[in-house]
Amino acid sequence: MKQILLFLLCSCFAFSQSKITSYALENAEKFEGNIERIDSFPSKYIVPRTVDVWLPKNYAKTKKYNVLYMHDGQMLFDATTTWNKQEWRIDEVASQLMQENKVNNFIVVAIWNIPNLRHMDLYPKKPYESLSNELKDRIQMEAKKSQFPFDDSKINSDNYLKFIVEELKPYIDKKYSVFTTANHTAIMGSSMGGLISMYALCEYPNVFGKAACLSTHWIGFREFENNPIPESFFTYMEKKLPEAKNHKIYFDYGTETLDAFYLKYEYRVDEILKAKGYTNVDAQNLKFEGENHSEASWQKRIHIPLEFMFGK
């Protein structure tokens, strides 16, 4: 009976994977390297969405590559198509680092967000569930006061991570010439993407060996007096952050716009990393004076986490 169930599961997985089609993006002159796009990656966990896979110019099936999973994929490569006309320039920066032999080869799997679902897809669920009903009610009240669409019944981050781990990663591992183990697999994002990257490392330490969290949105949605959200994340990290030496984690923050709200919480990040045995070799929490909460700021420093995670 177990063998039959296993066969059926494998058959279903193979069938679902076989329906996925990708194509190379045109206008290759816009990018350093090449991008293959899946318009609507199927999922039983989340709303299907676009996934881009960036390959360096010298990509060859005879080589093995590390893998970097990134959130907000539509913001990474082409400023002419983004809502704010900014981009991370991940393709240019990664290409330069590889050409200069500063990092080991890697590909980037860029998961697009769906704007009206983004917050609920990326907000870590377990830290929120740890809060008392009284604190949850206060958060909901603050959300309504600020007209922020924060509906805790729709927090979907656990399913978002299941999508990456159970559906997307097996596809990437099969289709591309990549290393599949945790020490070669990283996840990175900014703001809410920073939160979900931290959450991914904690929930799946055997899948992700490295995480980079830029301008991590510790306040959850907006700052308000006696906000319990940041401490819920820190308490969770104290319990779940994986052991040092086998993992790497990178945090950073600016000092302007939204990033200014994070300053008073950064000492807690430092405390937790130290208590967990992390050193400068396997953890960083860097301050960037004068930088704000934008792709324009993140692109200036993205080489730092890339070298930290994939450096030679």
C-alpha atoms as a printed R data frame, in Angstrom:
    type eleno elety resid chain resno      x      y       z
1   ATOM     1    CA   MET     A     1  0.000  0.000   0.000
2   ATOM     2    CA   LYS     A     2  2.829  2.403   0.901
3   ATOM     3    CA   GLN     A     3  4.518  1.635  -2.422
4   ATOM     4    CA   ILE     A     4  1.308  2.419  -4.313
5   ATOM     5    CA   LEU     A     5  0.894  5.735  -2.482
6   ATOM     6    CA   LEU     A     6  4.517  6.643  -3.164
7   ATOM     7    CA   PHE     A     7  4.058  5.816  -6.854
8   ATOM     8    CA   LEU     A     8  0.933  7.969  -7.046
9   ATOM     9    CA   LEU     A     9  2.654 10.887  -5.324
10  ATOM    10    CA   CYS     A    10  5.647 10.648  -7.632
11  ATOM    11    CA   SER     A    11  3.353 10.365 -10.656
12  ATOM    12    CA   CYS     A    12  1.379 13.452  -9.609
13  ATOM    13    CA   PHE     A    13  4.592 15.392  -9.049
14  ATOM    14    CA   ALA     A    14  5.992 14.327 -12.429
15  ATOM    15    CA   PHE     A    15  2.726 15.265 -14.131
16  ATOM    16    CA   SER     A    16  2.592 18.704 -12.500
17  ATOM    17    CA   GLN     A    17  6.228 19.379 -13.402
18  ATOM    18    CA   SER     A    18  5.698 18.271 -17.000
19  ATOM    19    CA   LYS     A    19  3.104 21.028 -17.503
20  ATOM    20    CA   ILE     A    20  5.600 23.786 -16.688
21  ATOM    21    CA   THR     A    21  6.957 25.578 -19.742
22  ATOM    22    CA   SER     A    22  9.630 28.252 -19.836
23  ATOM    23    CA   TYR     A    23 10.962 30.519 -22.551
24  ATOM    24    CA   ALA     A    24 13.944 32.812 -22.995
25  ATOM    25    CA   LEU     A    25 13.237 36.525 -22.671
26  ATOM    26    CA   GLU     A    26 13.865 38.621 -25.748
27  ATOM    27    CA   ASN     A    27 15.757 41.926 -25.682
28  ATOM    28    CA   ALA     A    28 18.754 40.084 -24.286
29  ATOM    29    CA   GLU     A    29 20.785 43.289 -24.528
30  ATOM    30    CA   LYS     A    30 18.876 44.533 -21.465
31  ATOM    31    CA   PHE     A    31 20.431 41.880 -19.262
32  ATOM    32    CA   GLU     A    32 23.820 40.565 -18.305
33  ATOM    33    CA   GLY     A    33 23.349 36.858 -18.875
34  ATOM    34    CA   ASN     A    34 20.060 35.247 -19.844
35  ATOM    35    CA   ILE     A    35 16.625 34.982 -18.262
36  ATOM    36    CA   GLU     A    36 14.197 32.117 -18.691
37  ATOM    37    CA   ARG     A    37 10.612 32.873 -17.704
38  ATOM    38    CA   ILE     A    38  7.748 30.733 -16.474
39  ATOM    39    CA   ASP     A    39  4.638 32.879 -16.796
40  ATOM    40    CA   SER     A    40  2.491 31.059 -14.258
41  ATOM    41    CA   PHE     A    41  4.240 28.502 -12.081
42  ATOM    42    CA   PRO     A    42  1.531 26.080 -10.879
43  ATOM    43    CA   SER     A    43  1.071 25.530  -7.165
44  ATOM    44    CA   LYS     A    44 -1.329 23.862  -4.789
45  ATOM    45    CA   TYR     A    45 -0.156 26.175  -1.996
46  ATOM    46    CA   ILE     A    46 -0.228 29.721  -3.377
47  ATOM    47    CA   VAL     A    47 -1.668 31.678  -6.274
48  ATOM    48    CA   PRO     A    48  0.391 30.811  -9.391
49  ATOM    49    CA   ARG     A    49  2.843 33.518 -10.362
50  ATOM    50    CA   THR     A    50  5.695 34.392 -12.694
51  ATOM    51    CA   VAL     A    51  9.126 32.957 -11.948
52  ATOM    52    CA   ASP     A    52 12.279 34.152 -13.725
53  ATOM    53    CA   VAL     A    53 15.489 32.128 -13.733
54  ATOM    54    CA   TRP     A    54 18.631 34.150 -14.364
55  ATOM    55    CA   LEU     A    55 21.620 32.320 -15.812
56  ATOM    56    CA   PRO     A    56 25.099 33.840 -16.084
57  ATOM    57    CA   LYS     A    57 26.531 34.262 -19.584
58  ATOM    58    CA   ASN     A    58 28.880 31.331 -19.197
59  ATOM    59    CA   TYR     A    59 26.171 28.987 -17.919
60  ATOM    60    CA   ALA     A    60 26.977 25.449 -19.014
61  ATOM    61    CA   LYS     A    61 25.473 22.101 -18.130
62  ATOM    62    CA   THR     A    62 28.984 20.772 -17.601
63  ATOM    63    CA   LYS     A    63 29.337 23.027 -14.535
64  ATOM    64    CA   LYS     A    64 27.493 23.027 -11.217
65  ATOM    65    CA   TYR     A    65 25.961 26.219  -9.815
66  ATOM    66    CA   ASN     A    66 24.811 27.486  -6.446
67  ATOM    67    CA   VAL     A    67 21.204 28.698  -6.295
68  ATOM    68    CA   LEU     A    68 19.878 31.985  -4.914
69  ATOM    69    CA   TYR     A    69 16.115 32.290  -4.424
70  ATOM    70    CA   MET     A    70 14.854 35.880  -4.359
71  ATOM    71    CA   HIS     A    71 11.469 37.476  -3.677
72  ATOM    72    CA   ASP     A    72  9.796 40.410  -5.465
73  ATOM    73    CA   GLY     A    73 11.215 39.023  -8.691
74  ATOM    74    CA   GLN     A    74  9.759 41.727 -10.934
75  ATOM    75    CA   MET     A    75 11.999 44.301  -9.210
76  ATOM    76    CA   LEU     A    76 15.343 42.639  -9.884
77  ATOM    77    CA   PHE     A    77 16.382 43.009 -13.520
78  ATOM    78    CA   ASP     A    78 14.665 45.734 -15.550
79  ATOM    79    CA   ALA     A    79 13.894 49.226 -14.237
80  ATOM    80    CA   THR     A    80 11.867 50.060 -17.354
81  ATOM    81    CA   THR     A    81  9.127 47.658 -16.230
82  ATOM    82    CA   THR     A    82  9.008 48.289 -12.463
83  ATOM    83    CA   TRP     A    83  6.464 50.496 -10.702
84  ATOM    84    CA   ASN     A    84  9.100 52.923  -9.375
85  ATOM    85    CA   LYS     A    85 11.566 52.669 -12.296
86  ATOM    86    CA   GLN     A    86 14.210 51.149 -10.021
87  ATOM    87    CA   GLU     A    87 15.818 47.697  -9.974
88  ATOM    88    CA   TRP     A    88 18.295 45.653  -7.950
89  ATOM    89    CA   ARG     A    89 20.672 45.152 -10.915
90  ATOM    90    CA   ILE     A    90 21.254 41.649  -9.629
91  ATOM    91    CA   ASP     A    91 22.261 40.421 -13.104
92  ATOM    92    CA   GLU     A    92 24.913 43.107 -13.588
93  ATOM    93    CA   VAL     A    93 26.323 42.851 -10.071
94  ATOM    94    CA   ALA     A    94 26.381 39.048 -10.019
95  ATOM    95    CA   SER     A    95 28.028 38.943 -13.457
96  ATOM    96    CA   GLN     A    96 30.734 41.376 -12.382
97  ATOM    97    CA   LEU     A    97 31.474 39.434  -9.186
98  ATOM    98    CA   MET     A    98 31.805 36.201 -11.159
99  ATOM    99    CA   GLN     A    99 34.002 37.826 -13.809
100 ATOM   100    CA   GLU     A   100 36.264 39.164 -11.071
101 ATOM   101    CA   ASN     A   101 36.393 35.673  -9.544
102 ATOM   102    CA   LYS     A   102 35.103 36.975  -6.204
103 ATOM   103    CA   VAL     A   103 32.228 34.512  -5.886
104 ATOM   104    CA   ASN     A   104 31.417 30.960  -6.827
105 ATOM   105    CA   ASN     A   105 29.036 30.592  -9.748
106 ATOM   106    CA   PHE     A   106 25.325 30.831  -8.983
107 ATOM   107    CA   ILE     A   107 21.971 31.254 -10.678
108 ATOM   108    CA   VAL     A   108 19.072 33.379  -9.427
109 ATOM   109    CA   VAL     A   109 15.486 32.158  -9.122
110 ATOM   110    CA   ALA     A   110 13.310 35.283  -9.014
111 ATOM   111    CA   ILE     A   111  9.820 34.755  -7.600
112 ATOM   112    CA   TRP     A   112  7.412 37.531  -8.535
113 ATOM   113    CA   ASN     A   113  5.035 38.887  -5.953
114 ATOM   114    CA   ILE     A   114  1.330 39.451  -6.465
115 ATOM   115    CA   PRO     A   115  0.906 43.000  -5.100
116 ATOM   116    CA   ASN     A   116 -2.363 42.559  -3.212
117 ATOM   117    CA   LEU     A   117 -1.147 39.264  -1.698
118 ATOM   118    CA   ARG     A   118  2.466 40.219  -1.025
119 ATOM   119    CA   HIS     A   119  2.152 41.161   2.624
120 ATOM   120    CA   MET     A   120  0.262 38.033   3.606
121 ATOM   121    CA   ASP     A   121  2.554 35.771   1.554
122 ATOM   122    CA   LEU     A   122  5.694 37.157   3.193
123 ATOM   123    CA   TYR     A   123  4.645 37.827   6.812
124 ATOM   124    CA   PRO     A   124  6.076 35.020   9.027
125 ATOM   125    CA   LYS     A   125  3.116 33.133  10.450
126 ATOM   126    CA   LYS     A   126  4.502 31.391  13.526
127 ATOM   127    CA   PRO     A   127  5.811 34.531  15.255
128 ATOM   128    CA   TYR     A   128  2.380 36.096  14.822
129 ATOM   129    CA   GLU     A   129  0.604 33.006  16.142
130 ATOM   130    CA   SER     A   130  2.753 33.159  19.279
131 ATOM   131    CA   LEU     A   131  1.148 36.465  20.285
132 ATOM   132    CA   SER     A   132 -1.705 36.618  22.760
133 ATOM   133    CA   ASN     A   133 -5.208 37.306  21.484
134 ATOM   134    CA   GLU     A   134 -5.063 40.682  23.198
135 ATOM   135    CA   LEU     A   135 -1.953 41.679  21.260
136 ATOM   136    CA   LYS     A   136 -3.400 40.355  18.003
137 ATOM   137    CA   ASP     A   137 -6.524 42.435  18.560
138 ATOM   138    CA   ARG     A   138 -4.404 45.523  19.154
139 ATOM   139    CA   ILE     A   139 -2.473 44.912  15.944
140 ATOM   140    CA   GLN     A   140 -5.714 44.537  14.013
141 ATOM   141    CA   MET     A   141 -7.010 47.767  15.551
142 ATOM   142    CA   GLU     A   142 -3.840 49.634  14.547
143 ATOM   143    CA   ALA     A   143 -4.089 48.222  11.038
144 ATOM   144    CA   LYS     A   144 -7.653 49.480  10.702
145 ATOM   145    CA   LYS     A   145 -6.695 52.906  12.058
146 ATOM   146    CA   SER     A   146 -4.009 53.245   9.407
147 ATOM   147    CA   GLN     A   147 -6.185 51.627   6.721
148 ATOM   148    CA   PHE     A   148 -3.485 49.027   6.163
149 ATOM   149    CA   PRO     A   149 -4.849 45.759   4.686
150 ATOM   150    CA   PHE     A   150 -3.499 43.460   7.402
151 ATOM   151    CA   ASP     A   151 -5.826 40.466   7.766
152 ATOM   152    CA   ASP     A   152 -4.232 37.916  10.090
153 ATOM   153    CA   SER     A   153 -6.606 35.188   8.905
154 ATOM   154    CA   LYS     A   154 -4.900 35.358   5.501
155 ATOM   155    CA   ILE     A   155 -1.254 35.074   6.573
156 ATOM   156    CA   ASN     A   156  0.089 32.605   4.017
157 ATOM   157    CA   SER     A   157  3.841 32.504   4.554
158 ATOM   158    CA   ASP     A   158  3.970 28.837   5.553
159 ATOM   159    CA   ASN     A   159  2.354 27.924   2.247
160 ATOM   160    CA   TYR     A   160  4.644 30.318   0.379
161 ATOM   161    CA   LEU     A   161  7.655 28.479   1.787
162 ATOM   162    CA   LYS     A   162  6.083 25.113   0.969
163 ATOM   163    CA   PHE     A   163  5.729 26.345  -2.601
164 ATOM   164    CA   ILE     A   164  9.443 27.129  -2.765
165 ATOM   165    CA   VAL     A   165 10.631 23.973  -1.011
166 ATOM   166    CA   GLU     A   166  8.191 21.368  -2.328
167 ATOM   167    CA   GLU     A   167  7.318 22.669  -5.796
168 ATOM   168    CA   LEU     A   168  9.782 25.245  -7.114
169 ATOM   169    CA   LYS     A   169 13.075 23.847  -5.812
170 ATOM   170    CA   PRO     A   170 12.485 20.306  -7.171
171 ATOM   171    CA   TYR     A   171 11.815 21.845 -10.593
172 ATOM   172    CA   ILE     A   172 14.985 23.962 -10.448
173 ATOM   173    CA   ASP     A   173 17.069 21.031  -9.195
174 ATOM   174    CA   LYS     A   174 15.882 18.865 -12.080
175 ATOM   175    CA   LYS     A   175 16.003 21.379 -14.941
176 ATOM   176    CA   TYR     A   176 19.259 23.186 -14.188
177 ATOM   177    CA   SER     A   177 22.807 22.082 -13.453
178 ATOM   178    CA   VAL     A   178 22.850 23.071  -9.802
179 ATOM   179    CA   PHE     A   179 24.022 21.867  -6.436
180 ATOM   180    CA   THR     A   180 20.999 20.768  -4.419
181 ATOM   181    CA   THR     A   181 22.278 20.736  -0.832
182 ATOM   182    CA   ALA     A   182 21.684 23.429   1.787
183 ATOM   183    CA   ASN     A   183 25.259 24.688   1.803
184 ATOM   184    CA   HIS     A   184 24.813 25.669  -1.853
185 ATOM   185    CA   THR     A   185 21.271 27.071  -1.524
186 ATOM   186    CA   ALA     A   186 20.549 30.652  -0.410
187 ATOM   187    CA   ILE     A   187 17.507 32.891  -0.086
188 ATOM   188    CA   MET     A   188 17.435 36.691  -0.138
189 ATOM   189    CA   GLY     A   189 15.022 39.603  -0.040
190 ATOM   190    CA   SER     A   190 14.378 43.073   1.292
191 ATOM   191    CA   SER     A   191 11.773 44.538   3.637
192 ATOM   192    CA   MET     A   192  9.050 41.853   3.901
193 ATOM   193    CA   GLY     A   193 11.368 39.773   1.733
194 ATOM   194    CA   GLY     A   194 13.939 40.067   4.499
195 ATOM   195    CA   LEU     A   195 11.460 38.702   7.028
196 ATOM   196    CA   ILE     A   196 10.499 35.715   4.889
197 ATOM   197    CA   SER     A   197 14.163 34.947   4.157
198 ATOM   198    CA   MET     A   198 14.919 34.826   7.883
199 ATOM   199    CA   TYR     A   199 11.819 32.662   8.347
200 ATOM   200    CA   ALA     A   200 12.896 30.295   5.562
201 ATOM   201    CA   LEU     A   201 16.300 29.722   7.153
202 ATOM   202    CA   CYS     A   202 14.674 28.991  10.508
203 ATOM   203    CA   GLU     A   203 11.888 26.756   9.188
204 ATOM   204    CA   TYR     A   204 13.987 24.877   6.635
205 ATOM   205    CA   PRO     A   205 17.596 24.836   7.849
206 ATOM   206    CA   ASN     A   206 18.220 21.613   5.941
207 ATOM   207    CA   VAL     A   207 17.131 23.256   2.681
208 ATOM   208    CA   PHE     A   208 18.637 26.745   2.975
209 ATOM   209    CA   GLY     A   209 22.160 27.187   4.250
210 ATOM   210    CA   LYS     A   210 22.315 30.951   3.810
211 ATOM   211    CA   ALA     A   211 19.926 33.894   4.020
212 ATOM   212    CA   ALA     A   212 20.330 37.598   3.276
213 ATOM   213    CA   CYS     A   213 17.805 40.023   4.751
214 ATOM   214    CA   LEU     A   214 18.164 43.625   3.585
215 ATOM   215    CA   SER     A   215 16.211 46.393   5.340
216 ATOM   216    CA   THR     A   216 14.281 43.742   7.245
217 ATOM   217    CA   HIS     A   217 10.806 45.062   8.064
218 ATOM   218    CA   TRP     A   218 10.834 44.327  11.789
219 ATOM   219    CA   ILE     A   219  7.826 46.555  12.467
220 ATOM   220    CA   GLY     A   220  5.517 44.249  10.487
221 ATOM   221    CA   PHE     A   221  3.477 46.852   8.647
222 ATOM   222    CA   ARG     A   222  3.741 50.294  10.276
223 ATOM   223    CA   GLU     A   223  5.257 51.586  13.493
224 ATOM   224    CA   PHE     A   224  2.994 52.343  16.436
225 ATOM   225    CA   GLU     A   225  3.438 52.773  20.179
226 ATOM   226    CA   ASN     A   226  4.442 49.594  22.037
227 ATOM   227    CA   ASN     A   227  4.416 47.595  18.819
228 ATOM   228    CA   PRO     A   228  4.634 43.898  19.857
229 ATOM   229    CA   ILE     A   229  5.518 42.658  16.379
230 ATOM   230    CA   PRO     A   230  9.318 43.149  16.424
231 ATOM   231    CA   GLU     A   231  9.748 41.264  19.690
232 ATOM   232    CA   SER     A   232  7.630 38.397  18.347
233 ATOM   233    CA   PHE     A   233 10.175 38.000  15.546
234 ATOM   234    CA   PHE     A   234 13.116 38.189  17.936
235 ATOM   235    CA   THR     A   235 11.618 35.657  20.358
236 ATOM   236    CA   TYR     A   236 11.043 33.326  17.427
237 ATOM   237    CA   MET     A   237 14.654 33.767  16.275
238 ATOM   238    CA   GLU     A   238 15.929 33.008  19.761
239 ATOM   239    CA   LYS     A   239 14.161 29.656  19.565
240 ATOM   240    CA   LYS     A   240 14.524 28.739  15.909
241 ATOM   241    CA   LEU     A   241 17.601 30.354  14.377
242 ATOM   242    CA   PRO     A   242 19.785 27.397  13.303
243 ATOM   243    CA   GLU     A   243 23.177 26.764  14.769
244 ATOM   244    CA   ALA     A   244 26.144 28.801  13.658
245 ATOM   245    CA   LYS     A   245 28.997 27.331  11.575
246 ATOM   246    CA   ASN     A   246 26.600 25.342   9.387
247 ATOM   247    CA   HIS     A   247 24.615 28.405   8.278
248 ATOM   248    CA   LYS     A   248 25.182 32.007   7.268
249 ATOM   249    CA   ILE     A   249 22.817 34.924   7.804
250 ATOM   250    CA   TYR     A   250 23.157 38.531   6.695
251 ATOM   251    CA   PHE     A   251 21.123 41.520   7.895
252 ATOM   252    CA   ASP     A   252 21.462 45.192   7.057
253 ATOM   253    CA   TYR     A   253 19.591 48.480   7.369
254 ATOM   254    CA   GLY     A   254 19.748 52.092   6.281
255 ATOM   255    CA   THR     A   255 18.896 55.173   8.302
256 ATOM   256    CA   GLU     A   256 16.333 56.992   6.141
257 ATOM   257    CA   THR     A   257 12.620 56.603   5.252
258 ATOM   258    CA   LEU     A   258 11.208 53.267   6.471
259 ATOM   259    CA   ASP     A   259 14.644 52.039   7.512
260 ATOM   260    CA   ALA     A   260 14.763 54.730  10.199
261 ATOM   261    CA   PHE     A   261 12.137 52.760  12.149
262 ATOM   262    CA   TYR     A   262 14.444 49.744  12.391
263 ATOM   263    CA   LEU     A   263 17.310 51.457  14.188
264 ATOM   264    CA   LYS     A   264 16.019 50.960  17.729
265 ATOM   265    CA   TYR     A   265 15.567 47.219  17.179
266 ATOM   266    CA   GLU     A   266 18.947 46.340  15.700
267 ATOM   267    CA   TYR     A   267 20.579 45.751  19.084
268 ATOM   268    CA   ARG     A   268 18.228 42.777  19.529
269 ATOM   269    CA   VAL     A   269 19.459 41.256  16.281
270 ATOM   270    CA   ASP     A   270 23.046 41.630  17.493
271 ATOM   271    CA   GLU     A   271 22.171 40.083  20.869
272 ATOM   272    CA   ILE     A   272 20.527 37.053  19.296
273 ATOM   273    CA   LEU     A   273 23.331 36.408  16.827
274 ATOM   274    CA   LYS     A   274 25.894 36.574  19.618
275 ATOM   275    CA   ALA     A   275 23.857 34.311  21.918
276 ATOM   276    CA   LYS     A   276 23.485 31.767  19.123
277 ATOM   277    CA   GLY     A   277 27.239 31.604  18.652
278 ATOM   278    CA   TYR     A   278 27.434 33.475  15.366
279 ATOM   279    CA   THR     A   279 30.616 35.381  14.559
280 ATOM   280    CA   ASN     A   280 31.581 37.738  11.741
281 ATOM   281    CA   VAL     A   281 32.408 34.673   9.684
282 ATOM   282    CA   ASP     A   282 28.825 33.436   9.551
283 ATOM   283    CA   ALA     A   283 26.665 36.474  10.422
284 ATOM   284    CA   GLN     A   284 26.563 40.196   9.713
285 ATOM   285    CA   ASN     A   285 24.240 43.034  10.687
286 ATOM   286    CA   LEU     A   286 25.430 46.134   8.866
287 ATOM   287    CA   LYS     A   287 24.338 49.759   9.057
288 ATOM   288    CA   PHE     A   288 24.387 51.973   5.947
289 ATOM   289    CA   GLU     A   289 24.248 55.612   6.946
290 ATOM   290    CA   GLY     A   290 22.100 57.806   4.727
291 ATOM   291    CA   GLU     A   291 20.568 54.941   2.754
292 ATOM   292    CA   ASN     A   292 16.817 54.533   2.430
293 ATOM   293    CA   HIS     A   293 14.222 51.842   1.798
294 ATOM   294    CA   SER     A   294 14.508 51.414  -1.970
295 ATOM   295    CA   GLU     A   295 15.975 49.340  -4.767
296 ATOM   296    CA   ALA     A   296 18.264 52.272  -5.535
297 ATOM   297    CA   SER     A   297 19.838 51.824  -2.092
298 ATOM   298    CA   TRP     A   298 19.897 48.022  -2.135
299 ATOM   299    CA   GLN     A   299 21.610 47.855  -5.518
300 ATOM   300    CA   LYS     A   300 24.516 49.892  -4.125
301 ATOM   301    CA   ARG     A   301 25.329 47.243  -1.526
302 ATOM   302    CA   ILE     A   302 24.017 43.987  -2.939
303 ATOM   303    CA   HIS     A   303 27.565 42.869  -3.717
304 ATOM   304    CA   ILE     A   304 28.208 42.618   0.034
305 ATOM   305    CA   PRO     A   305 25.670 39.869   0.836
306 ATOM   306    CA   LEU     A   306 26.492 38.098  -2.436
307 ATOM   307    CA   GLU     A   307 30.170 37.925  -1.512
308 ATOM   308    CA   PHE     A   308 29.246 36.975   2.044
309 ATOM   309    CA   MET     A   309 27.152 34.015   0.875
310 ATOM   310    CA   PHE     A   310 29.011 32.854  -2.232
311 ATOM   311    CA   GLY     A   311 32.485 34.344  -1.807
312 ATOM   312    CA   LYS     A   312 35.599 32.338  -2.566
